[in-house]
Amino acid sequence: MTEKLIGIIGGTGLGDELGKHIGEQEVLEVETPFGKPSDAILVGRMGVNKIAFVNRHGKGHRLSPSEVPFAANIFALKKLGAHAVISSCAVGSLQEEIAPADLVVVDQFIDKTFKRQNSFFAGYGAVHCEMAQPVCSRLGGKILQAASGIDVKVHPKGCYVCIEGPQFSTRAESLMHRGWGGDLIGMTAMPEAKLAREAQICYALVALVSDYDCWRPHEADKDKQTLLKEIIGNLEAATGNCIKLVKAVLEADGQLVSRDCHCRGSLDLAVWTEQNQISPADKEKLKVLFE
């Protein structure tokens, strides 16, 4: 694989749809020190780019958010040679102006997860990556540039609150998340973004808005089935919008991978443990992350 390989992670909605738009497909089973990815990796072409696509929840959406093997997914993409990853996920909106079916290029996170492996380096040593700017602004800029050429509502920034789930928030929690400055609520962005930073990958996230979170009361005259149909319709619309956006990004001439991006050196000052205290076996196991 070449350095020009672009990783794509498909979340709810996009996971089962985007594969239909990939040409020259090759299905790869990739082994990692952290187990198997969510599904086989689909390598192929979209636009002018070669991509490696992983369906985050597996075929048929079989994995709940807490069961997703985030470490294996990120490690597998890096092992194949992906130095840039465009991810997607479904979210609820915490703000009136971010409407169902809109897309958001996320720029910040609040991580409330607690069950998941959030680092590759447990047992390796003390490794502390900077996360003040948790996504790649350069790659995000490429996505926004492509968005300007299509008829899709794309918000240029948003703070994503990631909860453990699988239950949705209480109304009190939803109001609290708004008070914290959250714009979106979901269950899958973390620890994915943290692991991408540890893998020295340029990472960007496009969120697909399915509905307003429960801070905003539902219309009283709508029953549960009507509300469910509305949410599914919103997600289908957002999925179509996201496919348009991903295609536009991958068909553009802009360089999505850059050796000079600061993300590519995120481990330069992160390893605090003295090298002679790290076992050769651990160094060999994780060498892909340092490439």
HUFEN-V104643 format. One record per residue. N is the residue number from 1. RES is the residue in three letters. SS is DSSP state (alpha for helix, beta for strand, coil for the rest). BURIAL is I if it has 9 or more other ideal C-beta (glycine too) atoms within 8 Angstrom, else O. Layout:
n | res | ss | burial
N | RES | SS | BURIAL
N | RES | SS | BURIAL
//
This chain:
n | res | ss | burial
1 | MET | coil | O
2 | THR | coil | O
3 | GLU | coil | O
4 | LYS | coil | O
5 | LEU | coil | I
6 | ILE | beta | I
7 | GLY | beta | I
8 | ILE | beta | I
9 | ILE | beta | I
10 | GLY | beta | I
11 | GLY | coil | I
12 | THR | coil | I
13 | GLY | coil | I
14 | LEU | alpha | I
15 | GLY | alpha | I
16 | ASP | alpha | I
17 | GLU | alpha | I
18 | LEU | alpha | I
19 | GLY | alpha | I
20 | LYS | alpha | O
21 | HIS | alpha | O
22 | ILE | coil | I
23 | GLY | beta | O
24 | GLU | beta | O
25 | GLN | beta | I
26 | GLU | beta | O
27 | VAL | beta | O
28 | LEU | beta | I
29 | GLU | coil | O
30 | VAL | coil | I
31 | GLU | coil | O
32 | THR | coil | I
33 | PRO | coil | O
34 | PHE | coil | I
35 | GLY | coil | O
36 | LYS | coil | O
37 | PRO | coil | I
38 | SER | coil | I
39 | ASP | coil | O
40 | ALA | coil | O
41 | ILE | beta | I
42 | LEU | beta | I
43 | VAL | beta | I
44 | GLY | beta | I
45 | ARG | beta | I
46 | MET | beta | I
47 | GLY | coil | I
48 | VAL | coil | O
49 | ASN | beta | I
50 | LYS | beta | I
51 | ILE | beta | I
52 | ALA | beta | I
53 | PHE | beta | I
54 | VAL | beta | I
55 | ASN | beta | I
56 | ARG | coil | I
57 | HIS | coil | I
58 | GLY | coil | I
59 | LYS | coil | O
60 | GLY | coil | O
61 | HIS | coil | O
62 | ARG | coil | O
63 | LEU | coil | I
64 | SER | coil | O
65 | PRO | alpha | I
66 | SER | alpha | I
67 | GLU | alpha | O
68 | VAL | coil | I
69 | PRO | coil | I
70 | PHE | alpha | I
71 | ALA | alpha | I
72 | ALA | alpha | I
73 | ASN | alpha | I
74 | ILE | alpha | I
75 | PHE | alpha | I
76 | ALA | alpha | I
77 | LEU | alpha | I
78 | LYS | alpha | I
79 | LYS | alpha | I
80 | LEU | alpha | I
81 | GLY | coil | I
82 | ALA | coil | I
83 | HIS | coil | I
84 | ALA | beta | I
85 | VAL | beta | I
86 | ILE | beta | I
87 | SER | beta | I
88 | SER | beta | I
89 | CYS | beta | I
90 | ALA | beta | I
91 | VAL | beta | I
92 | GLY | beta | I
93 | SER | beta | I
94 | LEU | coil | I
95 | GLN | coil | O
96 | GLU | coil | O
97 | GLU | coil | O
98 | ILE | coil | I
99 | ALA | coil | O
100 | PRO | coil | I
101 | ALA | coil | I
102 | ASP | coil | I
103 | LEU | beta | I
104 | VAL | beta | I
105 | VAL | beta | I
106 | VAL | coil | I
107 | ASP | coil | I
108 | GLN | beta | I
109 | PHE | beta | I
110 | ILE | beta | I
111 | ASP | beta | I
112 | LYS | coil | O
113 | THR | coil | I
114 | PHE | coil | O
115 | LYS | coil | O
116 | ARG | coil | I
117 | GLN | coil | O
118 | ASN | coil | I
119 | SER | coil | I
120 | PHE | coil | I
121 | PHE | coil | I
122 | ALA | coil | O
123 | GLY | coil | O
124 | TYR | coil | I
125 | GLY | coil | I
126 | ALA | coil | O
127 | VAL | beta | I
128 | HIS | coil | O
129 | CYS | coil | I
130 | GLU | coil | O
131 | MET | coil | O
132 | ALA | coil | O
133 | GLN | coil | O
134 | PRO | coil | I
135 | VAL | coil | I
136 | CYS | coil | I
137 | SER | alpha | O
138 | ARG | alpha | I
139 | LEU | alpha | I
140 | GLY | alpha | I
141 | GLY | alpha | O
142 | LYS | alpha | I
143 | ILE | alpha | I
144 | LEU | alpha | I
145 | GLN | alpha | I
146 | ALA | alpha | I
147 | ALA | alpha | I
148 | SER | coil | O
149 | GLY | coil | O
150 | ILE | coil | I
151 | ASP | coil | O
152 | VAL | coil | I
153 | LYS | coil | O
154 | VAL | beta | I
155 | HIS | beta | I
156 | PRO | coil | O
157 | LYS | coil | I
158 | GLY | coil | I
159 | CYS | beta | I
160 | TYR | beta | I
161 | VAL | beta | I
162 | CYS | beta | I
163 | ILE | coil | I
164 | GLU | coil | I
165 | GLY | coil | I
166 | PRO | coil | O
167 | GLN | coil | O
168 | PHE | coil | O
169 | SER | coil | I
170 | THR | coil | O
171 | ARG | alpha | O
172 | ALA | alpha | O
173 | GLU | alpha | I
174 | SER | alpha | I
175 | LEU | alpha | I
176 | MET | alpha | O
177 | HIS | alpha | I
178 | ARG | alpha | I
179 | GLY | alpha | O
180 | TRP | coil | O
181 | GLY | coil | O
182 | GLY | coil | I
183 | ASP | coil | I
184 | LEU | beta | I
185 | ILE | beta | I
186 | GLY | beta | I
187 | MET | coil | I
188 | THR | coil | I
189 | ALA | coil | I
190 | MET | coil | I
191 | PRO | coil | I
192 | GLU | alpha | I
193 | ALA | alpha | I
194 | LYS | alpha | I
195 | LEU | alpha | I
196 | ALA | alpha | I
197 | ARG | alpha | I
198 | GLU | alpha | I
199 | ALA | coil | I
200 | GLN | coil | I
201 | ILE | coil | I
202 | CYS | beta | I
203 | TYR | beta | I
204 | ALA | beta | I
205 | LEU | beta | I
206 | VAL | beta | I
207 | ALA | beta | I
208 | LEU | beta | I
209 | VAL | beta | I
210 | SER | beta | I
211 | ASP | beta | I
212 | TYR | beta | I
213 | ASP | coil | I
214 | CYS | coil | I
215 | TRP | coil | I
216 | ARG | coil | O
217 | PRO | coil | O
218 | HIS | coil | O
219 | GLU | coil | O
220 | ALA | coil | O
221 | ASP | coil | O
222 | LYS | coil | O
223 | ASP | coil | O
224 | LYS | alpha | O
225 | GLN | alpha | O
226 | THR | alpha | O
227 | LEU | alpha | I
228 | LEU | alpha | O
229 | LYS | alpha | O
230 | GLU | alpha | I
231 | ILE | alpha | I
232 | ILE | alpha | O
233 | GLY | alpha | O
234 | ASN | alpha | I
235 | LEU | alpha | I
236 | GLU | alpha | I
237 | ALA | alpha | I
238 | ALA | alpha | I
239 | THR | alpha | I
240 | GLY | alpha | O
241 | ASN | alpha | I
242 | CYS | alpha | I
243 | ILE | alpha | I
244 | LYS | alpha | I
245 | LEU | alpha | I
246 | VAL | alpha | I
247 | LYS | alpha | I
248 | ALA | alpha | I
249 | VAL | alpha | I
250 | LEU | alpha | I
251 | GLU | alpha | O
252 | ALA | coil | I
253 | ASP | coil | O
254 | GLY | coil | O
255 | GLN | coil | O
256 | LEU | coil | I
257 | VAL | coil | I
258 | SER | coil | O
259 | ARG | coil | O
260 | ASP | coil | O
261 | CYS | coil | I
262 | HIS | alpha | O
263 | CYS | alpha | I
264 | ARG | alpha | I
265 | GLY | alpha | O
266 | SER | coil | I
267 | LEU | coil | I
268 | ASP | coil | O
269 | LEU | coil | O
270 | ALA | coil | I
271 | VAL | beta | I
272 | TRP | coil | O
273 | THR | coil | I
274 | GLU | coil | O
275 | GLN | alpha | O
276 | ASN | alpha | O
277 | GLN | alpha | O
278 | ILE | coil | I
279 | SER | coil | O
280 | PRO | alpha | O
281 | ALA | alpha | O
282 | ASP | alpha | I
283 | LYS | alpha | I
284 | GLU | alpha | O
285 | LYS | alpha | O
286 | LEU | coil | I
287 | LYS | alpha | O
288 | VAL | alpha | I
289 | LEU | alpha | I
290 | PHE | alpha | O
291 | GLU | coil | O
//
